[in-house]
Amino acid sequence: MGSAEASEAREAREEVSAEKMNKTNNFKNKMSCEDEVLSIRKKLEKMTGDEADQSQALDLLNCLGKLDINLQILTSTRIGMTVNALRKSSKEEEIITVAKSLIKTWKKFVPDSGDKKPDKPKEEHREERKPEKQVPLTRTTEEKVLWR
């Protein structure tokens, strides 16, 4: 094997190695994001409820907003449920606003389900039908004779 062939083989191995490292790093980044979301969720759960100390909640919500969260992370961590519970229990307008914003952003990731009722098409204006007058039934002379 010549030095040129050895050099080409080495370069090919380095490319494969670099590609494997990129895949590994992407996987680690995804896992670290999910782990970070889980960590934040645990902290937020402690802040949810009456009289809970929510002084760090805004910082945690802002951290969630900066993370690259996808549908898989949303479903596996159920962070949306925690953020919504915090929103409902909080009395601070800024926490409520940021939580609503996150939830609205995350809802865009969730595909529409077929369970929803389809919107009713707008009907054209129709004249309302007036109920017909109820005419009291009377028996004809023939019926009177028959019913005697």
Kinemage of the C-alpha trace (Angstrom):
@kinemage 1
@onewidth
@group {chain A} dominant
@subgroup {mainchain}
@vectorlist {calphas} color= white
{ca met a 1} P 0.000 0.000 0.000
{ca gly a 2} L 1.413 3.352 -1.050
{ca ser a 3} L 1.410 6.468 1.064
{ca ala a 4} L -1.338 8.008 -1.087
{ca glu a 5} L -3.601 4.974 -0.540
{ca ala a 6} L -2.859 4.974 3.196
{ca ser a 7} L -3.667 8.664 3.366
{ca glu a 8} L -7.001 8.137 1.584
{ca ala a 9} L -7.907 5.257 3.900
{ca arg a 10} L -7.053 7.357 6.963
{ca glu a 11} L -9.188 10.246 5.664
{ca ala a 12} L -12.118 7.887 5.040
{ca arg a 13} L -11.831 6.513 8.607
{ca glu a 14} L -11.682 10.057 9.990
{ca glu a 15} L -14.831 11.035 8.049
{ca val a 16} L -16.723 8.007 9.392
{ca ser a 17} L -15.455 8.749 12.899
{ca ala a 18} L -16.482 12.417 12.639
{ca glu a 19} L -19.921 11.402 11.363
{ca lys a 20} L -20.381 9.010 14.306
{ca met a 21} L -19.344 11.748 16.733
{ca asn a 22} L -21.881 14.166 15.225
{ca lys a 23} L -24.637 11.574 15.630
{ca thr a 24} L -23.547 10.911 19.214
{ca asn a 25} L -23.422 14.634 20.008
{ca asn a 26} L -26.867 15.148 18.501
{ca phe a 27} L -28.186 12.315 20.651
{ca lys a 28} L -26.497 13.720 23.769
{ca asn a 29} L -27.876 17.195 23.053
{ca lys a 30} L -31.349 15.763 22.693
{ca met a 31} L -31.004 13.807 25.912
{ca ser a 32} L -29.554 16.750 27.780
{ca cys a 33} L -32.465 18.924 26.646
{ca glu a 34} L -34.948 16.309 27.855
{ca asp a 35} L -33.039 15.928 31.124
{ca glu a 36} L -33.011 19.681 31.576
{ca val a 37} L -36.762 19.862 30.959
{ca leu a 38} L -37.314 17.103 33.527
{ca ser a 39} L -35.155 18.954 36.035
{ca ile a 40} L -37.081 22.186 35.481
{ca arg a 41} L -40.374 20.313 35.724
{ca lys a 42} L -39.464 18.965 39.169
{ca lys a 43} L -38.615 22.459 40.382
{ca leu a 44} L -41.815 23.929 38.938
{ca glu a 45} L -43.924 21.197 40.535
{ca lys a 46} L -42.632 22.280 43.940
{ca met a 47} L -43.756 25.842 43.159
{ca thr a 48} L -47.263 24.840 42.110
{ca gly a 49} L -49.957 25.269 44.702
{ca asp a 50} L -51.263 27.811 47.137
{ca glu a 51} L -48.710 29.716 49.182
{ca ala a 52} L -45.780 28.123 47.280
{ca asp a 53} L -42.607 30.152 46.760
{ca gln a 54} L -42.623 31.087 43.063
{ca ser a 55} L -39.662 33.451 43.139
{ca gln a 56} L -37.635 31.297 40.717
{ca ala a 57} L -40.566 30.347 38.484
{ca leu a 58} L -40.081 33.150 35.975
{ca asp a 59} L -36.409 32.254 35.462
{ca leu a 60} L -37.316 28.598 34.960
{ca leu a 61} L -40.068 29.449 32.471
{ca asn a 62} L -37.645 31.647 30.543
{ca cys a 63} L -35.143 28.754 30.473
{ca leu a 64} L -37.854 26.523 29.024
{ca gly a 65} L -38.485 29.132 26.349
{ca lys a 66} L -34.829 29.029 25.281
{ca leu a 67} L -34.647 25.229 25.027
{ca asp a 68} L -35.130 23.425 21.728
{ca ile a 69} L -38.220 21.472 22.784
{ca asn a 70} L -39.969 19.217 20.290
{ca leu a 71} L -43.137 17.100 20.385
{ca gln a 72} L -41.291 14.026 21.651
{ca ile a 73} L -39.882 15.955 24.608
{ca leu a 74} L -43.273 17.530 25.315
{ca thr a 75} L -45.006 14.167 25.443
{ca ser a 76} L -42.336 12.275 27.366
{ca thr a 77} L -41.832 14.966 30.027
{ca arg a 78} L -45.435 16.269 30.167
{ca ile a 79} L -43.950 19.701 30.897
{ca gly a 80} L -47.020 21.397 29.430
{ca met a 81} L -49.201 19.978 32.206
{ca thr a 82} L -46.817 21.311 34.846
{ca val a 83} L -46.557 24.759 33.269
{ca asn a 84} L -50.345 24.953 32.972
{ca ala a 85} L -50.785 23.962 36.634
{ca leu a 86} L -48.284 26.660 37.619
{ca arg a 87} L -50.172 29.200 35.496
{ca lys a 88} L -53.435 28.363 37.242
{ca ser a 89} L -51.961 28.544 40.738
{ca ser a 90} L -49.917 31.705 40.245
{ca lys a 91} L -51.050 35.169 41.221
{ca glu a 92} L -48.184 36.930 39.441
{ca glu a 93} L -49.232 38.335 36.063
{ca glu a 94} L -45.780 37.961 34.509
{ca ile a 95} L -45.600 34.243 35.366
{ca ile a 96} L -49.111 33.740 33.988
{ca thr a 97} L -48.243 35.587 30.766
{ca val a 98} L -44.996 33.685 30.129
{ca ala a 99} L -46.664 30.360 30.929
{ca lys a 100} L -49.519 31.111 28.493
{ca ser a 101} L -47.003 32.053 25.826
{ca leu a 102} L -45.076 28.788 26.247
{ca ile a 103} L -48.258 26.718 26.155
{ca lys a 104} L -49.454 28.510 23.022
{ca thr a 105} L -46.093 27.868 21.334
{ca trp a 106} L -46.094 24.200 22.311
{ca lys a 107} L -49.669 23.626 21.164
{ca lys a 108} L -48.485 24.290 17.624
{ca phe a 109} L -46.428 21.063 17.818
{ca val a 110} L -49.451 18.922 18.658
{ca pro a 111} L -51.232 17.574 15.584
{ca asp a 112} L -54.975 18.169 15.377
{ca ser a 113} L -56.945 15.123 16.428
{ca gly a 114} L -60.019 13.896 14.579
{ca asp a 115} L -62.002 13.923 17.818
{ca lys a 116} L -63.010 17.547 17.500
{ca lys a 117} L -66.418 18.344 16.086
{ca pro a 118} L -66.131 19.941 12.678
{ca asp a 119} L -67.023 23.595 12.565
{ca lys a 120} L -70.581 24.157 11.459
{ca pro a 121} L -70.740 25.936 8.128
{ca lys a 122} L -72.328 29.326 8.415
{ca glu a 123} L -75.880 29.114 7.272
{ca glu a 124} L -77.358 31.761 5.075
{ca his a 125} L -79.963 33.916 6.714
{ca arg a 126} L -83.290 32.205 6.440
{ca glu a 127} L -86.627 33.623 7.328
{ca glu a 128} L -87.897 32.138 10.501
{ca arg a 129} L -90.992 30.107 9.954
{ca lys a 130} L -93.859 31.150 12.085
{ca pro a 131} L -95.581 28.291 13.795
{ca glu a 132} L -98.857 27.428 12.194
{ca lys a 133} L -101.966 28.305 14.115
{ca gln a 134} L -103.408 25.411 15.960
{ca val a 135} L -106.970 25.007 14.734
{ca pro a 136} L -109.131 23.087 17.130
{ca leu a 137} L -110.309 19.865 15.651
{ca thr a 138} L -114.005 19.570 15.192
{ca arg a 139} L -115.880 16.573 14.039
{ca thr a 140} L -117.805 16.671 10.880
{ca thr a 141} L -121.450 15.790 10.887
{ca glu a 142} L -120.657 12.347 9.535
{ca glu a 143} L -118.138 11.680 12.314
{ca lys a 144} L -120.609 12.842 14.934
{ca val a 145} L -123.136 10.386 13.652
{ca leu a 146} L -120.632 7.553 13.584
{ca trp a 147} L -119.370 8.210 17.111
{ca arg a 148} L -122.759 8.187 18.728
